[in-house]
């Protein structure tokens, strides 16, 4: 039997297992926690639109908004993806071209929901964590960055819940229609972002 999501984003089961095993090597066990989402990153704007279109065929809704200067899609899948011996992932975050630094293209991070024990978790695993992002009032994950530039991000709430707390809607397909890829100006001059 074919897996249409794996055909689009790659072997997400192997990716989740790899990230779990890497965390275990750092004494972090994700077995007690539910999963939030998988993130998939693409290098070019046209590829982002293409992958978004393909994933929407397997989604019930898409919330797209602008963050860090470019649109990001959050897709609610019509059926859950099973990973890690029965855990499920119900959502995919699709991220277009980079804005600041080196990122892994393709499957880029796994989101884990720690819940009410988030602050204690962050303190307990401080030495294994790479940092924390402050994306919004309700989305402030701590994360581990691996040598291949992939991540595992640990959230207080699922990314879906964070989006809903910010007033985001998952009741259809919403796109940012007026966004134009921006130009990056560096010390050596203006360079267009990849398209």
C-alpha positions in Angstrom: 0.0 0.0 0.0 1.3 3.4 -0.9 1.6 6.3 1.5 0.8 9.6 -0.2 2.2 11.8 2.6 5.5 9.9 2.5 5.5 10.3 -1.3 5.4 14.1 -0.8 7.6 14.7 2.3 9.7 11.5 2.5 10.0 8.8 5.1 8.5 10.6 8.1 8.5 7.4 10.2 12.2 6.9 9.8 12.8 10.6 10.5 10.7 10.5 13.8 12.5 7.3 14.9 15.9 8.9 14.1 15.0 12.0 16.2 13.7 9.9 19.1 16.9 7.8 19.1 19.1 10.9 19.0 17.2 12.3 22.0 17.6 9.0 23.9 21.3 9.3 23.5 21.0 12.7 25.3 18.9 11.2 28.1 15.6 12.7 26.8 12.8 10.2 26.4 9.8 11.4 24.4 7.7 8.2 25.0 5.5 9.9 27.7 4.6 12.8 25.4 2.2 13.3 22.5 3.4 14.7 19.3 2.5 18.1 17.9 3.5 18.1 14.2 6.2 17.4 11.6 7.9 20.3 9.9 8.9 20.2 6.2 11.1 22.9 4.7 11.6 23.7 1.1 14.4 25.8 -0.6 12.3 27.7 -3.2 9.0 29.6 -3.2 7.6 27.8 -6.2 8.3 24.4 -4.5 6.6 25.7 -1.4 3.4 26.4 -3.4 3.6 23.0 -5.1 4.1 21.0 -1.9 1.3 23.0 -0.2 -1.0 22.2 -3.0 -0.1 18.5 -2.8 -0.5 18.4 1.0 -3.8 20.2 0.9 -5.2 17.2 -1.0 -4.7 15.2 2.3 -5.8 18.0 4.7 -9.0 19.3 6.0 -7.7 22.8 6.6 -4.7 25.1 6.2 -3.8 28.1 8.2 -1.2 30.2 6.5 0.2 33.4 8.0 3.4 35.5 7.7 6.1 34.9 10.2 9.7 36.2 10.0 8.9 37.9 6.7 7.5 34.9 4.8 4.3 32.8 4.8 4.2 29.5 6.7 1.5 26.9 6.3 0.0 24.8 9.0 -1.9 21.9 7.5 -4.4 19.8 9.5 -4.3 16.4 7.9 -7.5 14.4 7.2 -6.0 11.3 8.8 -3.3 10.9 11.4 0.2 9.7 10.5 1.4 6.9 12.8 5.0 7.0 14.0 7.0 5.8 16.9 5.1 2.6 17.7 1.6 4.0 17.7 2.0 7.7 18.4 0.2 10.0 15.9 1.0 13.2 14.1 -2.0 15.1 12.9 -0.4 18.2 11.4 2.4 19.3 9.1 4.1 22.7 9.2 5.3 23.7 5.8 8.1 26.2 5.8 9.3 28.1 2.7 12.7 29.5 1.9 15.1 30.4 4.7 15.2 33.8 6.3 18.4 33.9 8.4 20.7 30.9 8.7 21.4 27.4 7.6 18.5 25.0 7.7 17.9 21.4 6.7 15.7 21.1 3.7 13.0 18.4 3.7 11.9 16.9 7.1 13.3 19.5 9.4 11.8 19.1 12.9 9.5 17.0 15.0 7.3 18.8 17.5 6.7 17.2 20.9 4.0 18.4 23.4 5.4 18.5 27.0 2.3 20.1 28.5 2.0 21.6 32.0 5.5 20.2 32.9 7.1 22.3 30.2 9.1 24.6 32.6 10.3 21.7 34.7 11.2 19.7 31.5 13.3 22.7 30.2 15.1 23.0 33.6 15.7 19.2 33.8 17.2 19.0 30.3 18.9 22.4 30.1 22.3 20.9 29.4 20.9 18.8 26.4 18.9 21.7 24.9 20.3 24.0 22.3 18.0 27.0 22.8 14.5 28.4 23.0 12.4 30.2 20.4 10.0 33.0 21.2 7.6 32.9 18.3 4.6 34.2 20.2 2.9 34.5 23.6 1.7 30.9 23.3 4.4 29.3 21.1 7.8 29.3 22.8 9.4 25.9 22.2 12.8 24.8 23.6 14.7 22.7 21.1 17.6 20.4 20.4 19.6 21.2 17.2 21.4 18.2 15.7 24.6 18.2 13.6 22.6 17.7 10.4 20.6 20.9 11.1 17.4 19.0 12.0 15.6 19.7 15.3 13.2 18.4 17.9 11.1 21.2 19.4 9.4 20.8 22.7 6.2 22.8 23.2 4.0 23.7 26.1 0.9 23.2 23.9 0.7 21.7 20.4 1.4 24.1 17.6 -2.3 23.7 16.6 -3.4 24.9 20.1 -0.9 27.8 19.9 -2.3 28.9 16.6 -5.9 28.7 17.9 -4.9 30.6 21.1 -3.6 33.4 18.8 -7.0 33.5 16.9 -5.9 31.4 14.0 -8.6 29.4 12.3 -8.6 25.8 11.0 -11.9 25.9 9.1 -10.9 25.8 5.5 -8.0 26.8 3.3 -6.5 30.2 3.9 -3.5 31.5 2.0 -1.4 34.7 2.1 -2.2 35.9 -1.4 -0.4 39.2 -1.5 3.1 38.1 -0.4 6.0 38.6 -2.8 9.4 37.0 -2.2 11.8 39.5 -0.7 15.3 40.6 -1.6 18.1 40.0 0.9 20.7 42.7 1.1 24.1 41.6 2.3 27.5 43.2 2.7 28.3 42.1 -0.9 25.1 43.5 -2.3 21.4 42.6 -2.9 20.7 39.0 -3.7 17.3 37.7 -4.5 15.9 34.9 -2.3 15.7 31.7 -4.2 12.4 31.2 -6.1 
